[in-house]
Amino acid sequence: MSQFVSFTLLLVMLWSSPLMAETASDESIRVKQLLNAVDDLWRGESSYAVTSMHVKTAHYERTMKMEGWSKGKEKTLFRVMQPLREKGTATLKSDSHIYTYLPKTDRTIKLTSGMMMGSWMGSHLTNDDLVKEARLEEDYTAEISFEGERDGQEVIEFTLIPRPEAAVVWGKLELTILADSHIPLVEYYYDEDMVLARTIMFTDIQMLGGQLRPTTLRVMPSDEPEEYTEFVYEQLSLNVTLKDSLFSLSSLKKR
């Protein structure tokens, strides 16, 4: 019994020692840096992007080309470039509000709380996804759940649990990135019952905006395995100069 007590006491002393505390702190800093590196792949203080969006459901397929601007986490504007029949359709996110402009009827609609879980532009993303744009390190408590070789690649896998105060709808995220470049490979989203709800695959790594990035993101809902929404980046510029007036209701109508 005395040997067991001594061994237990030794473990307590080790974990409470300054060396172990410093190691834990270093790991926390490393996790924070890695998650910020992932977030910053597509973000800066501001951005401009041209993307195509292909949506496949059981009932239809559609492809749209859009340009988008962002400033911080609070301001985002998307405008449809193609197809011609939908050209000028625009979505504005300003703080926690979303507005949609429909050029055919020249109407601007402010989305109500009851419309937030509706599909954005017919895709597998919701209007709520646009409002609750999160930074992983800020909104989740994360730990490295795997680090090593998988499928011939050196990867790092994170398990992320939402912080109590975070305005997110997910119960858990699992994110896998390449160990050397920190480029994301796959992200799994679990609902509050810890059931897999959707998967995002990151593929087609190319030079984009002066850095290697995945240029294709495919969102796949778990309850409809044959369906998906795929975004392909054609152009990306970060830290561009944008006026606040761009993210206004009057700018929604501009072509």
N, C-alpha and C positions, 0 to 999 in steps of 0.2 A: 504493500500500500504506500509506504514511504517513497518508493521509487516512482510510483505513478504520480504522487503529489509533486515530487521534485521535477518531473518531466513537464507536468502541466504548468508549474510555476515558471519554468524556463521558457515555455512558449509565450506565456503572458509577458514576461520581461522582454523577449525578443520583439513581439509585436508592438509593445509600448515604448521601445527604444527610439531615440532620435533617428537612427539609421533607417528603421522600418518606416517611420513617419515620413522621412524625406523621400524614400522610395515610393510610397503611396502618393505623395504630392507630385513627384515627377511623373508618375503614370497618369495622374489626373490632368496635368498640364499637357502631356503628349496627346491624350485623347481629345482635349479641347482644340489643340492645334490641327490635328488631323480632320476633325469635323468641320472646322472653319475653312480648311483647304478645299474640302468637298463643296461647301456652300459657295465659296468664292469663285468656283469654276465658271459659273454663269452670272455672277453678280459683281457689281462694283458699287461705287456711289451712285452711278447711273448706267443705263445701257440702252442700246438700240439693236434690234434683231429682226431678221427676216426668216420666217419659218413656213414650212408647209405642214398641214395637219391632215392626215388620212384617218377617217373613221369607218370602221367596219362593225356593223351590228347584224342581228338576225333579219332586220327589215330593210336596211339600206347601206350603201357605201357612198361616201362623199369625200372630196378632197378640196381643201381651201389653202390659199396662200395669204399670209398675214404679215404685217409689220407691227412691231411693238416697241414701246418706250417704257422705261421704268426709272424711278428716282427714289432711292431708299426702299423701304418695305411698304411705304404708305401710298405711293402713287404709281399707277400702271395704266397704260393706254394701249389697246389692241385695235387695229383697223384692218378689215378684209380688203385684199387687193384683187383676188380672183376666187371664184368665177365672177364673170361680169354681172350676173343677175344679183349677186350679193355684195358687190363692190361698194365700199363706204360704210357697211355695217360695222359698228364700233362698240367696244366695251371700255368703260372707264372705271377704274378703282381709285377712290380717293378716301384715305383712311379706312373706315369700316363700311363705306357705302359703295354700291355698284350701280352704274347706269348703263343702259344699252340704247344705242341710237339705231333706228331703222330708217334708212334713206327712202325706201319705197313709199312710206307713209309720212316721212319727215317727223317722226315722233321720237321723243326721248323718254325712256321708262326708267324709273328708279325701282330697283328690285326690293321687294318687301321681305321680311324675315321668313315668310312662308314659301318664298321662291328660292331661298338660298341653297337648298339641296337639289334643285333642278339642274339639268344638264347644261353645261356651258358650251354654246355653239354646237350642240348635238353630240358632244364628245363624252368620254367616260370620266371627265373631270366635272366637278360641280361648281356652281357659283361660290359656294362656301370655300372651296379650295383656293380660289383667288383671294378672298378676303383674309383667310387665315394662313397667309404665307409665313412659314416658320423658318427660323434658323435652328438647326439641330442642337447646337451647343447651348442655346438659350432656353429652349423649350423642353429639352429631354435630359434625363440623367443617363449617361452612357458608360458602358464598360466594354472592353475588348473580350469577346467570347471565343475567338479563334484567331490564331496567327500562325501561318505556315503555308505549305504547298497544298494546293487543291486544283485538280484538273490541269496539272502542269504549270500552274501559275502561283507565284507567291502573293498571298492575299492577307488582308486583315478584315475580320468580321466584327461588327459592333452589335450589341443589343441595347436598344434605347427605350426607356420607360418615361412617359410624360411626367413632367413636374406637376405637383398638385395645382399650382396656380396657372398653368399653361392652358390657353384656349385652343386645345386640339381635341379631335374626336377619336383618335386612335388609342388602343390599349397598349400597343407595342410596335416598334419598328425593328427590323433587322437589315443591316446595311453591310454589303461586302465591297471592298475597294482593292485596287492593286497596291501592293506594299510599296513599290518604288515610286510610282507617279501619283498615287492617291486618287486615281481616276475611279469613279464608281462603276461597278459591274451590274449589281442587282440590288433592289430594295423591296422588302416585303412589309406590307401594312396589315396589321391585325386589328380587329375591332375590339370593343370593350370586353367581349367574351373570349378573347384570345383566339378567335377564328380568323384564318387568313382571308382578307377581304380583297386585296389587289396586289399586283406585282408590277414593278417598273424595271424594265431591262434597259441597260445603257450599252449601245454598240456603235460600230463604225467610227473608231477613233481616228481623228484627222486634225491637222492644224486649223484652228478656228479662233479668230480674234487674237492671233499671235501666240497661241498655246495649244498643246495637244488636249483635245476634249472629245468626249463622245458626241457625235453629231446627230445621233438617232436615239430617241427615247420612246419606248413602247409601254403604254399603260394597259394592263390586262386585268379585268375584273374576274375574281375567282368563281363567282356564280354563273358566269357566261364565258366559259373557256375558249369559245370560238370567236369571241369579239375582242376588239382592241382599238385603241387610239394611238396613232404613231405621229410623233413630231420629228421633223427633220430640219435641223438648222442649216440655212444657206448662208447666213451672214450674222456676225456678232461683233459689236464694238462696245467696250466697257469704258466707264468714266468719261462719257461724252458730256458736252455742255448742253443742258436742257433748262429751259425756263419753266417756272411753276405754272405759267399761263397755259402751257401745253396740256396740263392735266386739269382742264376746266370744262364745264358743260358746253361752252361756246365752241371749244376746239373739237368736240365730237362731230360736228357737222362739216368740218373742213375736209376737203379732199386732198 
